[in-house]
Amino acid sequence: MELNDKGLGRDQLAYGRVLAVITHTGLAALVILFGVYVLGLLDPHVAHHRLPDLWKLPAGQFLEATGIAPGWGWTALLHRADILTLVGIAALAFASVPCLAAIMPIYWRARRMSLFVICALEIGVIVLAASGLVTGGH
Amino acid sequence: MHTPSRSRFLRLALFLGLTLALPDAFAADPAASTFAMPWWGWPIALFAVCFVLGIIAVPAGVGGGVLFVPIVGGFFPFHLDFVRGAGLLVALASALSAGPSLLSGGLASLRLALPLALVASASSILGAMIGFALPTQVVQVALGVTILGIVVLMASAKKSEYPSVPAPDALSAALGMNGILVEAGTGRQVPWHVHRTPQGLAVFFVIGILAGLFGLGAGWANLPALNLLMGAPLKVSAGTSSFILSLVDSSAAWVYVNKGAVLPMIAVPSVIGMMLGAKIGARLLTVLPAATIRKLVLGLLAFAGLRALLKGLGLWN
């Protein structure tokens, strides 16, 4: 694989470019959505004043007390400000997937099949974790 | 006689002590935490503490995640599940935002990172699941022991600018885990490669479990594994260590989201505070006395680790 004058390959540069766009967008979304939540511009699912009593509980009991389903159950409550903020968090947790997808064609064309497979497996691991299938989320 | 930098450092230490002590005073009695401080006081206190942690993390050469979990877990009234979830988010956001410049500047190696990150991100799911399966007290004790171990590791671990690697092993050669480091000052090109890749993969499997279990981030372990075990140059090890976290913490973070252990009111002020603090810390790098701050941070970590251990054992609640 060809390297530039800094010793960097096209794969590394492409990954960095995609990561920059997604991370900046995700962080901006996170800050804006949190602003909406904390300033009370949109009603939260869990009222602000209840939080000090609830954040002492284990996560499982917190979900029971607030009526939020585990796994992807939170997506049913996206009209609530606190739950909407999770979209920004999910964007950050998913940021690596498009970056990996962006470099897979480079490895395919360079016939670097081992790296192509590693990228595919890494995407599979993140998607598997996100699915909740192995983590008891559903 | 106090020099200006020493005076600034003392003020910083005083502010850090106050910001840590104040939430603890309110949280000492669970009932008091409900009535003594309004809900909005907690994210503000969290932001302030994380801002200071972000400032001192940079000159101390540690990641924010490893400071966040024991300190916030020990001195704030949040359940450890939410602290671990927020700790992962803090480490993830920091790693993601540093990633593009590390990659484009050649300070992180994508091909060195990918195989190690794959193993560690898979095992981080396992670590996160173990963390939710174990009783909180057990996780708390294990966290305390781990933090105290990290303090010993950080205080004693050596670093090597350019480790001697006579020849790459077959696996690293096959996966292209090599590169060229261009020194910023001289422009000198230093080719590098790594060895002991199977051992490195085994170590990263364990690192992934710890990262998922405690939400610590894992730069403290990645760096010596890459530099001392596998023989990557120090600068490449430091950058790649941070980049690996962006992949490892992604999969673990999803487990915490699925389990309902990511609370935006805790996670977001922590992320913002830590990232802003780290930017200030990077600018103050030449002003702050790095060696002294590193000692302060190690002392703080030892105290927080002891607190977690005693809290888990029911000796200091």
Interface residues (C-beta under 8 A of the other chain):
Chain A: M1 L3 K6 G7 L8 G9 D11 Q12 L13 Y15 G16 R17 L19 A20 T23 G26 L27 L30 V31 F34 Y37 V38 H48 H49 L51 P52 D53 W55 K56 L57 P58 A59 G60 F62 L63 I68 P70 G71 W72 W74 D82 T85 L86 G88 I89 A90 L92 A93 F94 A95 S96 I103 R112 S114 L115 I118 C119 L121 E122 V125 I126 L128 A129 A130 G132 V134 T135 G136 G137
Chain B: P30 S33 T34 M37 P38 W39 W40 W42 P43 P77 F78 H79 D81 F82 G85 L89 L92 A93 L96 S97 G99 P100 S101 L102 L103 S104 G105 G106 S109 L110 R111 L114 P115 A117 L118 S121 A122 I125 A128 M129 F132 T136 A174 L175 G176 G179 I180 L181 V182 Q189 S246 L247 S250 S251 A252 A253 W254 V255 Y256 V257 N258 K259 G260 A261 V262 L263 P264 M265 I266 A267 V268 P269 V271 I272 M275
